[in-house]
Amino acid sequence: MPASVRSATQDDAAAIARIYNEGIEDRVGTFQNEPRSTADIENMLADRKGRYPTIVVERDGEVVAWASAGTYRSARWYQPIAEHSVYVARAHRGTGVGQVALEALCEAAEGVGLLKLVSRIFVENEASRALHRKVGFREVGIYQRHGKLDGEWRDCVIVEKLLGEAASQ
């Protein structure tokens, strides 16, 4: 089934929130444990507009995956680096739309002048780790006991991908 990719708009906020909330419920992709509302996502999109891309993937007119970049650190020398997330609707996991979203995010991030994307992935989230490796991210190390989720310590794998000028050195 073909998928289409585009930049997210405010009209996508409810679909992005729905997919994000599935990830929160599943407890494999984020320390976040409170559901996100459509208004939360509208605010995120407004805050990032023009500086940090958010991508959606559609199948048959339905948003089935999204990926977004955001602030890594506030210091000016870190401005070309962004943290990123990628989420896939439960019913579409394992169908390749996560790869489509992440590849499109890398391209869009490079297009706005970002030189590196970074993230943290729960060690046991093998699907996300494999996806990131497939798209050219490297695993840099592991943060041990990086945070607690549901009262349990979780370790996170640090991933990065160089873009643009940084990738061509």
Secondary structure, 3 states (H helix, E strand, C coil): CCCEEEECCHHHHHHHHHHHHHHHHHCCCCCCCCCCCHHHHHHHHHHHCCCCCEEEEEECCEEEEEEEEEECCCCHHHCCEEEEEEEECHHHCCCCHHHHHHHHHHHHHHHCCCCEEEEEEECCCHHHHHHHHHCCCEEEEEEEEEEEECCEEEEEEEEEEECHHHHCC
